[in-house]
Amino acid sequence: MGSRQVTDRQGPSWEGKHVTVAGLGVSGIPAAKVLHGLGAKVTVVNDGDDARAREQAAELRALGVTVRLGDGATLPEGTELVVTAPGWKPDKPLFTAAREAGVPVWGDVELAWRLRGPDAAPWLCVTGTNGKTTTTRMLASILTAAGLRTAAVGNIGVSLLDAVLGEERYDVLAVELSSYQLHWAPSLRAHSAAVLNLAPDHLDWHGSMEAYAKDKGRVYEGNRVACVYNVADRATEDLVREADVEEGCRAVGFTLGAPAPSQLGVVDGILVDRAFVEDRQRNAQELAEVADVDPPAPHNIANALAAAALARAYGVPPKAVRDGLRAFTPDAHRIAHVADVDGVAYVDDSKATNTHAAQASLAAYESIVWIAGGLAKGATFDELVAKSAQRLRAVVLIGADRALIHEALTRHAPEVPVVDLDRTDTGAMLAAVQEARRLAAEGDTVLLAPACASMDMFVNYNQRGDAFASAVGELGT
């Protein structure tokens, strides 16, 4: 972990600056409006030209913004800066043209960072393959319990531009960042940051696991106080070692075991801190009980420890960690208990859209009827199945890429009964739940942890989880 000195930046003058905004939607439209309001000459380019895009374009044109629909590949003449929606892949022709012309490309996070005022709230940043939203919201709850003005923002759905430029004045921000957003945020420098875990995901966008990890690791660059890493995931610690941080910034680990000095961990059901205490070689500070974490699944306890580490890095007292965790309510479709029917628990973890998340979910239960499948996004399932085989009573498969999971089950869990539902319509979920009920015994958990994306059958993972809950509701009728 190298050290550096950071000098203050002066924001650019936007008056008359030619800026191209790539993409309409949740980040493009606010960026275009903000830049136009600052006096920039804004052109929005968008690949699509559907009814929704035309409606959005009309709104921007009424303000005086130029919009080009159906052409997101050509760099408008005179462009001095491109501000892109985070999901646009780096190999798009627009960005190739920008590089060749020497035009910088920023994401909306970079734009928000550059537009911060001189007294702006510091950022506590969270990234990782899984657990980002839960950890960020836990962090915001802890900060609130400490009496701080804060908000959970970024990839979590609340625009950073709104947080930075709005009338509300914050003491500190809890910022969730995706790998896409970090790729396009070269000058971001957090107060402290955490990488929760690293597993193959979005490799079609990044091109390789190495590139994906590198983009995640950007969150540590220039950290001032703490780089928080997962002791159980060596790759996150490696990213800390490679980061160029400010003088005095510390590496702080979190672990589900007893913590070493400069770590947070668990001892006899208590979350403890051996990082932000005096004489950490000898002392530890109790923060909360495992029972204060909802739900107390292993991966969620890890989330709580990461949130606590960032809060403690900011100086939050121990009592606020406990109170914030107790006050926290998890979002829907994240290892959510739906109902008990005939002694069987039905749990919705539709948010487990990749193998790493599904593995964490499966590890929380002893005897499982697993409902899985969907769009694999290039994933393989051998490691997931091999590590989880002993917990599986049966498996019900749905979705377009279910055969990939079935093949892994044949190789690594051939004794586990499998029901392969050859359908991708939304009604398949009811059939899957009915099959799971037939296969489950008293004391089992029927777990929706698909390990796949949902778009082959559903609009998003929320709709998939709702379909599961609705199907479970029908079991009692």
Secondary structure as the mmCIF struct_conf table of DSSP 4:
data_model
#
loop_
_struct_conf.conf_type_id
_struct_conf.id
_struct_conf.beg_label_comp_id
_struct_conf.beg_label_asym_id
_struct_conf.beg_label_seq_id
_struct_conf.end_label_comp_id
_struct_conf.end_label_asym_id
_struct_conf.end_label_seq_id
STRN STRN1 GLY A 2 ARG A 4
HELX_LH_PP_P HELX_LH_PP_P1 GLN A 10 SER A 13
TURN_TY1_P TURN_TY1_P1 GLU A 15 GLY A 16
STRN STRN2 HIS A 18 ALA A 22
BEND BEND1 GLY A 25 GLY A 25
TURN_TY1_P TURN_TY1_P2 VAL A 26 SER A 27
HELX_RH_AL_P HELX_RH_AL_P1 GLY A 28 GLY A 37
TURN_TY1_P TURN_TY1_P3 LEU A 38 GLY A 39
STRN STRN3 LYS A 41 ASN A 46
BEND BEND2 ASP A 47 ASP A 47
BEND BEND3 ASP A 50 ASP A 50
HELX_RH_AL_P HELX_RH_AL_P2 ALA A 51 ARG A 61
TURN_TY1_P TURN_TY1_P4 ALA A 62 GLY A 64
STRN STRN4 THR A 66 LEU A 69
BEND BEND4 GLY A 70 GLY A 70
BEND BEND5 ALA A 73 THR A 74
HELX_LH_PP_P HELX_LH_PP_P2 LEU A 75 PRO A 76
TURN_TY1_P TURN_TY1_P5 GLU A 77 GLY A 78
STRN STRN5 LEU A 81 THR A 84
TURN_TY1_P TURN_TY1_P6 PRO A 86 GLY A 87
BEND BEND6 TRP A 88 TRP A 88
TURN_TY1_P TURN_TY1_P7 PRO A 90 ASP A 91
BEND BEND7 LYS A 92 LYS A 92
HELX_RH_AL_P HELX_RH_AL_P3 PRO A 93 ALA A 101
TURN_TY1_P TURN_TY1_P8 GLY A 102 GLY A 102
STRN STRN6 VAL A 105 GLY A 107
HELX_RH_AL_P HELX_RH_AL_P4 ASP A 108 ARG A 114
TURN_TY1_P TURN_TY1_P9 LEU A 115 LEU A 115
TURN_TY1_P TURN_TY1_P10 PRO A 118 ASP A 119
HELX_LH_PP_P HELX_LH_PP_P3 ALA A 120 PRO A 122
STRN STRN7 TRP A 123 THR A 127
BEND BEND8 THR A 129 ASN A 130
HELX_RH_AL_P HELX_RH_AL_P5 LYS A 132 ALA A 145
TURN_TY1_P TURN_TY1_P11 ALA A 146 GLY A 147
STRN STRN8 ALA A 152 GLY A 154
TURN_TY1_P TURN_TY1_P12 ASN A 155 ILE A 156
BEND BEND9 GLY A 157 VAL A 158
HELX_RH_AL_P HELX_RH_AL_P6 LEU A 160 LEU A 165
BEND BEND10 GLY A 166 GLU A 167
BEND BEND11 ASP A 171 ASP A 171
STRN STRN9 LEU A 173 GLU A 176
HELX_RH_AL_P HELX_RH_AL_P7 SER A 179 HIS A 183
TURN_TY1_P TURN_TY1_P13 TRP A 184 TRP A 184
TURN_TY1_P TURN_TY1_P14 PRO A 186 SER A 187
BEND BEND12 HIS A 191 HIS A 191
STRN STRN10 SER A 192 VAL A 195
BEND BEND13 PRO A 200 PRO A 200
BEND BEND14 HIS A 202 HIS A 202
HELX_RH_AL_P HELX_RH_AL_P8 LEU A 203 HIS A 206
BEND BEND15 GLY A 207 SER A 208
HELX_RH_AL_P HELX_RH_AL_P9 MET A 209 GLY A 217
HELX_RH_3T_P HELX_RH_3T_P1 ARG A 218 TYR A 220
TURN_TY1_P TURN_TY1_P15 GLU A 221 GLY A 222
BEND BEND16 ARG A 224 VAL A 225
STRN STRN11 ALA A 226 ASN A 230
TURN_TY1_P TURN_TY1_P16 VAL A 231 ALA A 232
HELX_RH_AL_P HELX_RH_AL_P10 ARG A 234 GLU A 242
STRN STRN12 ASP A 244 GLU A 246
TURN_TY1_P TURN_TY1_P17 GLU A 247 GLY A 248
STRN STRN13 ARG A 250 PHE A 254
BEND BEND17 LEU A 256 GLY A 257
HELX_LH_PP_P HELX_LH_PP_P4 ALA A 258 ALA A 260
TURN_TY1_P TURN_TY1_P18 PRO A 261 SER A 262
STRN STRN14 GLN A 263 VAL A 267
TURN_TY1_P TURN_TY1_P19 ASP A 268 GLY A 269
STRN STRN15 ILE A 270 ASP A 273
BEND BEND18 ARG A 274 VAL A 277
TURN_TY1_P TURN_TY1_P20 GLU A 278 ARG A 282
STRN STRN16 GLN A 285 GLU A 289
HELX_RH_3T_P HELX_RH_3T_P2 VAL A 290 ASP A 292
BEND BEND19 VAL A 293 PRO A 295
HELX_RH_AL_P HELX_RH_AL_P11 PRO A 298 ALA A 313
TURN_TY1_P TURN_TY1_P21 TYR A 314 GLY A 315
HELX_RH_AL_P HELX_RH_AL_P12 PRO A 318 ALA A 327
HELX_LH_PP_P HELX_LH_PP_P5 PRO A 330 ASP A 331
TURN_TY1_P TURN_TY1_P22 ALA A 332 HIS A 333
BEND BEND20 ARG A 334 ILE A 335
STRN STRN17 ALA A 336 VAL A 341
TURN_TY1_P TURN_TY1_P23 ASP A 342 GLY A 343
STRN STRN18 VAL A 344 ASP A 348
TURN_TY1_P TURN_TY1_P24 SER A 350 LYS A 351
BEND BEND21 ASN A 354 ASN A 354
HELX_RH_AL_P HELX_RH_AL_P13 THR A 355 LEU A 362
TURN_TY1_P TURN_TY1_P25 ALA A 363 ALA A 364
BEND BEND22 GLU A 366 SER A 367
STRN STRN19 ILE A 368 ALA A 372
BEND BEND23 GLY A 374 GLY A 374
STRN STRN20 LEU A 375 LEU A 375
TURN_TY1_P TURN_TY1_P26 LYS A 377 GLY A 378
HELX_RH_AL_P HELX_RH_AL_P14 ASP A 382 SER A 388
HELX_RH_3T_P HELX_RH_3T_P3 ALA A 389 ARG A 391
STRN STRN21 LEU A 392 LEU A 397
BEND BEND24 GLY A 399 GLY A 399
TURN_TY1_P TURN_TY1_P27 ALA A 400 ASP A 401
HELX_RH_AL_P HELX_RH_AL_P15 ARG A 402 HIS A 412
TURN_TY1_P TURN_TY1_P28 PRO A 414 GLU A 415
BEND BEND25 VAL A 416 VAL A 416
STRN STRN22 VAL A 418 ASP A 420
BEND BEND26 ASP A 425 ASP A 425
TURN_TY1_P TURN_TY1_P29 THR A 426 GLY A 427
HELX_RH_AL_P HELX_RH_AL_P16 ALA A 428 LEU A 439
TURN_TY1_P TURN_TY1_P30 GLU A 442 GLY A 443
STRN STRN23 THR A 445 LEU A 448
BEND BEND27 ALA A 451 CYS A 452
STRN STRN24 ALA A 453 ALA A 453
BEND BEND28 SER A 454 SER A 454
TURN_TY1_P TURN_TY1_P31 MET A 455 MET A 457
BEND BEND29 PHE A 458 ASN A 460
HELX_RH_AL_P HELX_RH_AL_P17 TYR A 461 LEU A 475
TURN_TY1_P TURN_TY1_P32 GLY A 476 GLY A 476
#
